Amino acid sequence: MGYLIDTCVFIDHLTGRLPPAASARLERVAASGDGVTSVLVCHELLFGARTPKAQAAVKKLLGAWEALPVDRRVAERAAEIRRDQAAGGKTVGLSDSLTAATAEVHGLRVVTANVKDFRTVPVVHPGEVGVT
C-alpha cells in the first residue's frame, strides 16, 4: 500500500516545520514512486502560494509528485463519506472527503497531521512516512 500525501504535510515541508527526518523520508517516497498526491492538494497548495517565490517553490515540489484526478468513482465515494459522516453528526469538507475517497479508491494511506478529517481511510502521521 502506497501513500497519498495531504496538503498540511507539504506545507510543513515547504515551511521547514516538518522534522528533517520526516522531510528526508518524504523526498525518498517521492523518488521511489511510493507516494502520490491529489489534484485537490495541488489546488490547495497553489491557491495558498501568494507570492511568485512561493508559487515557484510549490510548482517545483509538485513536479516530483503524481497527482491523482477526481473521477466518477472518487466523486461517488466522497459523497458517501460525507453522507455517512453527516448522519453521525460530523462534518467533513468537500476537499477532505474527495482526498479520502481518492486514497480509498486507489488503496492508499493518507499521510496527514489532520487525522480527524480522515476517519474512513488508513492514516499515517507525517513522521511515519516511508515506514512499512
Backbone hydrogen bonds in HBPLUS format (Angstrom, degrees):
<---DONOR---> <-ACCEPTOR-->    atom                        ^
c    i                          cat <-CA-CA->   ^        H-A-AA   ^      H-
h    n   atom  resd res      DA  || num        DHA   H-A  angle D-A-AA Bond
n    s   type  num  typ     dist DA aas  dist angle  dist       angle   num
A0109-ARG N   A0002-GLY O   2.92 MM 107  6.29 164.7  1.95 148.0 150.7     1
A0003-TYR N   A0034-ASP O   2.96 MM  31  6.34 159.6  2.00 153.2 159.6     2
A0036-VAL N   A0003-TYR O   2.83 MM  33  6.23 154.5  1.90 153.4 160.6     3
A0004-LEU N   A0109-ARG O   2.77 MM 105  5.94 156.7  1.83 151.2 152.0     4
A0111-VAL N   A0004-LEU O   2.87 MM 107  6.02 163.6  1.90 148.4 150.4     5
A0005-ILE N   A0036-VAL O   2.84 MM  31  6.26 163.0  1.87 161.9 161.1     6
A0006-ASP N   A0111-VAL O   3.03 MM 105  5.87 161.1  2.07 161.0 159.1     7
A0009-VAL N   A0006-ASP O   3.16 MM   3  5.71 133.7  2.38 111.9 122.9     8
A0011-ILE N   A0007-THR O   2.92 MM   4  6.22 161.4  1.96 159.4 165.6     9
A0012-ASP N   A0008-CYS O   2.96 MM   4  6.09 164.2  1.98 143.2 147.5    10
A0013-HIS N   A0009-VAL O   2.91 MM   4  6.11 149.3  2.00 143.2 152.4    11
A0014-LEU N   A0010-PHE O   2.81 MM   4  6.03 165.3  1.84 154.6 157.8    12
A0015-THR N   A0011-ILE O   2.93 MM   4  6.07 149.8  2.02 151.0 159.1    13
A0017-ARG N   A0012-ASP O   2.81 MM   5  4.64 127.6  2.08 142.2 148.9    14
A0018-LEU N   A0012-ASP O   3.00 MM   6  4.85 143.2  2.13 118.2 110.7    15
A0016-GLY N   A0013-HIS O   3.36 MM   3  5.31 158.8  2.41  99.7 105.8    16
A0022-ALA N   A0019-PRO O   2.91 MM   3  5.29 117.9  2.31 109.5 125.1    17
A0023-SER N   A0019-PRO O   2.91 MM   4  6.24 157.4  1.97 158.1 165.6    18
A0024-ALA N   A0020-PRO O   2.92 MM   4  6.13 156.7  1.98 148.6 154.6    19
A0025-ARG N   A0021-ALA O   3.00 MM   4  6.26 156.1  2.05 143.8 150.2    20
A0026-LEU N   A0022-ALA O   2.84 MM   4  6.05 152.8  1.92 146.3 154.3    21
A0027-GLU N   A0023-SER O   2.99 MM   4  6.27 155.8  2.05 148.1 153.6    22
A0028-ARG N   A0024-ALA O   3.00 MM   4  6.31 149.4  2.09 143.5 152.4    23
A0029-VAL N   A0025-ARG O   2.83 MM   4  6.11 153.1  1.91 151.1 158.5    24
A0030-ALA N   A0026-LEU O   3.01 MM   4  6.31 156.1  2.07 147.0 153.2    25
A0031-ALA N   A0027-GLU O   2.98 MM   4  6.21 160.8  2.01 145.7 150.9    26
A0032-SER N   A0028-ARG O   2.87 MM   4  6.01 147.7  1.98 146.0 154.6    27
A0033-GLY N   A0029-VAL O   3.14 MM   4  6.17 127.8  2.42 140.0 151.2    28
A0033-GLY N   A0030-ALA O   3.32 MM   3  5.37 143.3  2.47  97.9 107.8    29
A0037-THR N   A0066-GLU O   2.87 MM  29  6.20 153.5  1.94 162.2 169.8    30
A0068-LEU N   A0037-THR O   2.83 MM  31  6.18 167.4  1.85 144.4 140.0    31
A0041-VAL N   A0038-SER O   3.04 MM   3  5.18 121.7  2.39  99.9 113.6    32
A0042-CYS N   A0038-SER O   3.11 MM   4  6.53 158.0  2.16 150.1 156.1    33
A0039-VAL N   A0068-LEU O   3.00 MM  29  5.88 151.0  2.08 160.1 151.5    34
A0043-HIS N   A0039-VAL O   2.96 MM   4  6.20 158.6  2.01 144.3 149.5    35
A0044-GLU N   A0040-LEU O   2.91 MM   4  6.20 165.1  1.93 151.4 154.9    36
A0045-LEU N   A0041-VAL O   2.91 MM   4  6.11 165.3  1.93 156.1 159.7    37
A0046-LEU N   A0042-CYS O   2.90 MM   4  6.06 168.3  1.92 155.5 159.1    38
A0047-PHE N   A0043-HIS O   2.82 MM   4  5.89 158.0  1.87 153.8 160.3    39
A0048-GLY N   A0044-GLU O   3.05 MM   4  6.13 152.9  2.13 141.0 147.9    40
A0049-ALA N   A0045-LEU O   3.10 MM   4  6.24 123.1  2.44 138.6 152.5    41
A0049-ALA N   A0046-LEU O   3.34 MM   3  5.15 142.7  2.49  92.1 102.4    42
A0055-GLN N   A0051-THR O   2.86 MM   4  6.10 162.1  1.89 158.4 164.0    43
A0056-ALA N   A0052-PRO O   2.94 MM   4  6.10 155.5  2.00 144.5 150.6    44
A0057-ALA N   A0053-LYS O   3.04 MM   4  6.31 155.5  2.10 145.7 152.3    45
A0058-VAL N   A0054-ALA O   2.94 MM   4  6.19 159.4  1.98 152.0 157.3    46
A0059-LYS N   A0055-GLN O   2.94 MM   4  6.13 166.4  1.96 150.9 154.8    47
A0060-LYS N   A0056-ALA O   2.95 MM   4  6.09 155.7  2.01 146.0 152.7    48
A0061-LEU N   A0057-ALA O   2.97 MM   4  6.17 163.0  2.00 147.1 151.9    49
A0062-LEU N   A0058-VAL O   2.83 MM   4  6.03 171.9  1.84 159.9 161.9    50
A0063-GLY N   A0059-LYS O   3.04 MM   4  6.07 133.1  2.26 136.6 147.7    51
A0064-ALA N   A0061-LEU O   3.16 MM   3  5.91 163.9  2.19 119.0 123.4    52
A0065-TRP N   A0062-LEU O   3.02 MM   3  5.26 165.7  2.04 113.8 118.3    53
A0075-ALA N   A0071-ASP O   2.89 MM   4  6.14 165.3  1.91 157.3 162.0    54
A0076-GLU N   A0072-ARG O   2.84 MM   4  6.03 162.4  1.87 154.5 158.7    55
A0077-ARG N   A0073-ARG O   3.01 MM   4  6.18 162.9  2.04 146.4 151.2    56
A0078-ALA N   A0074-VAL O   2.85 MM   4  6.01 160.7  1.89 153.7 159.5    57
A0079-ALA N   A0075-ALA O   3.02 MM   4  6.22 153.5  2.09 145.0 151.6    58
A0080-GLU N   A0076-GLU O   3.10 MM   4  6.41 153.4  2.17 144.5 151.5    59
A0081-ILE N   A0077-ARG O   2.90 MM   4  6.21 159.0  1.95 152.8 158.6    60
A0082-ARG N   A0078-ALA O   2.95 MM   4  6.21 166.3  1.97 152.7 155.6    61
A0083-ARG N   A0079-ALA O   2.94 MM   4  6.14 160.8  1.98 149.0 154.5    62
A0084-ASP N   A0080-GLU O   2.84 MM   4  5.99 168.8  1.86 156.6 159.8    63
A0085-GLN N   A0081-ILE O   2.92 MM   4  6.08 163.5  1.95 153.1 157.8    64
A0086-ALA N   A0082-ARG O   2.89 MM   4  5.96 158.0  1.93 145.0 151.7    65
A0087-ALA N   A0083-ARG O   2.90 MM   4  6.09 152.0  1.97 148.8 156.2    66
A0088-GLY N   A0085-GLN O   3.05 MM   3  5.12 132.5  2.28  96.8 110.0    67
A0090-LYS N   A0085-GLN O   2.80 MM   5  5.00 160.4  1.84 148.0 141.7    68
A0089-GLY N   A0086-ALA O   2.93 MM   3  4.91 160.5  1.97 107.2 110.4    69
A0097-SER N   A0093-GLY O   2.91 MM   4  6.04 158.9  1.95 153.5 160.2    70
A0098-LEU N   A0094-LEU O   2.93 MM   4  6.10 158.4  1.98 152.9 158.8    71
A0099-THR N   A0095-SER O   2.89 MM   4  6.07 153.2  1.96 147.7 155.7    72
A0100-ALA N   A0096-ASP O   2.86 MM   4  5.99 163.9  1.89 148.2 152.7    73
A0101-ALA N   A0097-SER O   2.90 MM   4  6.03 157.8  1.95 141.9 148.7    74
A0102-THR N   A0098-LEU O   2.88 MM   4  6.00 151.0  1.97 141.0 149.0    75
A0103-ALA N   A0099-THR O   3.04 MM   4  6.33 161.5  2.07 150.1 154.2    76
A0104-GLU N   A0100-ALA O   2.91 MM   4  6.17 162.4  1.94 151.3 156.4    77
A0105-VAL N   A0101-ALA O   2.84 MM   4  5.94 172.9  1.84 155.9 157.7    78
A0106-HIS N   A0102-THR O   3.13 MM   4  6.20 149.6  2.23 143.3 151.0    79
A0108-LEU N   A0103-ALA O   2.77 MM   5  4.65 176.2  1.77 142.0 143.3    80
A0107-GLY N   A0104-GLU O   3.17 MM   3  5.08 162.9  2.20 102.8 107.9    81
A0110-VAL N   A0122-PRO O   2.96 MM  12  6.39 153.6  2.03 163.9 158.1    82
A0124-VAL N   A0110-VAL O   2.75 MM  14  6.02 158.7  1.79 157.9 159.7    83
A0112-THR N   A0124-VAL O   3.08 MM  12  6.44 146.6  2.19 158.2 168.5    84
A0117-ASP N   A0114-ASN O   3.36 MM   3  6.18 152.7  2.44 121.0 126.2    85
A0118-PHE N   A0115-VAL O   3.02 MM   3  5.47 166.6  2.03 121.6 124.9    86
A0128-GLU N   A0125-HIS O   2.75 MM   3  5.47 164.1  1.77 129.9 135.6    87
A0129-VAL N   A0126-PRO O   3.21 MM   3  5.44 170.3  2.22 113.6 115.2    88
A0131-VAL N   A0128-GLU O   2.89 MM   3  5.45 159.3  1.93 146.1 145.4    89
